Amino acid sequence: MALLAELRAASQTLDVCVFTITCNEIADALVDAASRGVRVRVITDREQAGNKGSDVTRLRSTPGIQVRTDNDEASHMHHKFAIVDGTTLLNGSFNWTRGAVLSNQENVVVSRRVPFLTSAFAARFEYMWKQFAGNS
C-alpha cells in the first residue's frame, strides 16, 4: 500500500490529521517511525479516538508520539491528511481504517515537493495543533 510506504519512509517528521485510525498496520507504521526517532504528531476526532477498535490509545501511550483531539462536541474533525518530512503530502478520501484498506472505494494522493500545497496543509495542521493544545 502506497500510504504505508510513505509513512515508513519518514525520517524526520510525521504530522497526521485523520478522523480515525483503526488499521493496525498503519498504527504500527506510526509506532515504528517514532521508534526510529521521527517526531510523530497526530490530530484525530475526540469521539472516534475512544471507539472500539481505535488505535489512538495505543498511539498515545507510545513514547515519541503526541496525540491531540478536537474539542467540538457538535461536529467532527474529519480531515484525512499527513505531511511526511515537511515535503510530502498524503491526502484524499482515504480513512485510516481496516474497511478502507479491504473494501471501501477510497483514494489517497501522494504529492511530493509541491510547496504551495504542502505548506497550506502544514499551516492548517499547526493551527489545529495549537487550537487543541489542551486535548492531549
N, C-alpha and C positions, 0 to 999 in steps of 0.2 A: 504494500500500500504506500503510495507516494507520501501521504501525510506522515506516516511513521518514519520513513527515510529522512524527511526534512527535520523532524524532531530529533532523531538520532544524530543528525549532522551538526546540531547546535554545539558551539564551542565556548561561547561567552555568555549570552543571554537568551532567555526564552520567556516572552511575555504572552500569556494565554488569556483570552477573554471569550468564554464559551458559556452557553446556557446550562449545560450539564456535562458530566463526564461519567460514563458507566461502562466504557470499554476498557477492560483490564490491560490490554496490550498498549493502549495509549497512555494510561496511567503509569504503566511500567516504564515507558519511554521517558516520561517526565521525571520519575524517580531516578532512572539511570542517568539522565542529564545532570540532576542535582549531585549525584554521587561522583560525577566527573568534574565537579566544580563550576558547572554552569549556574548562573543566577536564574532561578525559576520563580516567576510570579504568576499567580492565577487569580483571575476575577471570574466569579460564577454567580448564578442565581441563588439567592438565600434559600428559597423554598426547595429548589432542586437539590441543593447540597445535602439536605437531610433525608432525601428519599431513599427507599430500599434500592440497593444496587449501586448507589453513588460511590465513586472513588474519592470524593472530596475529603472525607475524614482521614483516610489513609494518606492523602497528599499533605493535609495539614500537619500530620504527625511526622512527616519526613523532614529530617534536617536539610536545610538549604532550599526548601520550598515555602514560599509565603503565599497564603490564600486570603483573599478578601471576597465578601459577598455584598450584593446590593442591599439597600435599606428601605426599599419601597414595597410595602405590602399590597399595594393596589395594582402593580404591574410587574413584569418580569424583565430581568437583564437578559436579553435574548440575542446578544451578539454571538458571532461564531468566527473568530479570527485569532491568529497568532503571529507574532513577529519573532523571527529567528535571527539572532546576532545583529539586529538593527537593520538588516539588509534584505531579508526575505519575508514576504507577506504571504500568509496562508489564509484564505477566506472563501466563503461560499455558503451554501445552504447546509453543508455537512454538519450534523450533530455528532458529538464525540461519544456515540453510543454503540452498543453491540448491534442494535437494529439497523443503524445507519451503515455499519460495515457489512452486515449479512444480507439485508433485504431491501432497504429503502432506496428510492431513486433520489440521490443527492449528489452534490458536486463540491469540489474544493479546487480553487485556483491557486497555483503557486506563481507568485510574481517575484522575480529576483532583480535586484538593482533597478527598481523603479522608484526613485527617491520621493517624488511628489506623492505617490500613492502610499508608500510605506510610512512616510512622515505624517500623513493625515491620520492613519490608523494609530501610529505611535502617540500622537497628540491626544487622541481620544482615550487611549489606554491610560496615559498619565493623568488626564483629567479625572477619569473614574477611579484610578488608584488613590488619588488624593481625596476624592469625594467619599469613598468608602473606607477611609482610614480607620475608623472605629469599629469596623466589622471584620475583624480577623478571626 
